[in-house]
Amino acid sequence: MAEDEILKMENKQVPYGRIDIIGCGRLGLRVAINLMQVHRGGPKVIGAFDGQEIDGGDVIFTLLGAKPGQSKPDFIKQLCTHDENFRKIDSHSEYISEDNLDLIKGDVVIIVIAGGNTIPTAAKIIKHAQKRGAKTIGTAGIFGWDGNIEIKDISEYDNNNPAVEELRAQGITENHLVLTTNKLIRDNEPVTPFVLDDVAKVLTKNALILLRDAYD
């Protein structure tokens, strides 16, 4: 292959589009770091949304140099050392609710909010994103000792996962990717950092595929 043809292909493989991460906890941080490091493509803008501040229990954050009291999205922005003309973090230190859905502008929206019953909020985010033509990915149980990870459209799941069933009850029945380890809080297994690493890899890969497909 001629050198000028290789250069032409390289010049096409630049960041484009936007991926939003709703929820910047232990999993959202991992996904954000993965996306920051994508070379020869990937998102030009990464939206980071979370109203929570870092505390001493957020060990993955403090290992990376975060200080208690820092905003989680702002810390993600701090970690991204790219020139903003190449790739930037659009940081929002607030929780997403029905009142600020318009802040979500991603071509792909990754929903990884945690704590309590997050399904009603997730369903509103999915409906808003899909109305804009965006693609969505979420989770339905990421507990467990090992990474028995499954990801497919919500329409392809049976009725054994209560999180999937509750999303369906909220009107989310198709065109939404759901990732699960097939372990839920009822199974009395912890959320482990090594499973979170694997989950983040799968979420990142699928988000990049959806982003690519949106621009093909």
URWOFEN-V900084 format. One line per field, one symbol per residue. phi: phi as a letter, one per 20 degrees, with the letter a starting at -180 (. if undefined). Layout:
phi = ???
This chain:
phi = .ffffffffffeecgbmbcddeodegegfffffgfgefdmpnffcdeccaeeefcffefffffeofdgnffffffffffeeffffebcdeecebfecfecgffecffccddcfbomeefgfgfffffffffeneeccbcbncepfceeecbafgfeefdedffffffffenecalbfcdbemccgfelcfedfffggfffffffgffffffgffdf
